Amino acid sequence: MMKKTLTIIFTAVVVLAVACFFFNPAKERHVDAITEHYAKKFSVDSQNAVDARSYSRLVLNHALKYDDYVLFSKGSMLGEPLSFGIMGHVFVLDN
């Protein structure tokens, strides 16, 4: 009985780890999530919103430090954490 329970737990952990590995968000997903998060916070007219998104994507593509930890990832800028990604989702951290 105990061996069966341990086998089930071990299998579940392995499946979860494999899923985390394959669905670890790339840097582009972090850039998109951060851009959209802050675009929603600052509502401006449509043309300025497009310009702001384009500019923020340009800056983030060059300045965002992307750390890939195989099972999850994080994005930071100037030493401050901005995002955390796992299982295909990116969570933007509000500091």
C-alpha positions, 0 to 999 in steps of 0.5 A: 500500500505504501509503495503504491502511494509513493509510486503515484506521488513520484509519478505525479511529481515527474509529470508536473516537472516535465510539464513545467519544462515544456511550458516554461515561458520564453522571454517574449512572453515575459515582454508581452505580459509586462507590456500589457500589464502596464498598458492597462494601468495607464489608459491613454488614447489609442494612438498613444497606447500603440506608441507606448506599447511599441516603445516599451517592447523595444526597451524591454527586449533590450533591458529585460534580464531573462533568467531561465531556471528550466522549470520556471523563469523570471524577468528583471530589470535593474535588479528588480524582479518584474515577472515570474513565469511557470506552466505557460503563464507569466505573472507580473509582479507589482512592486 
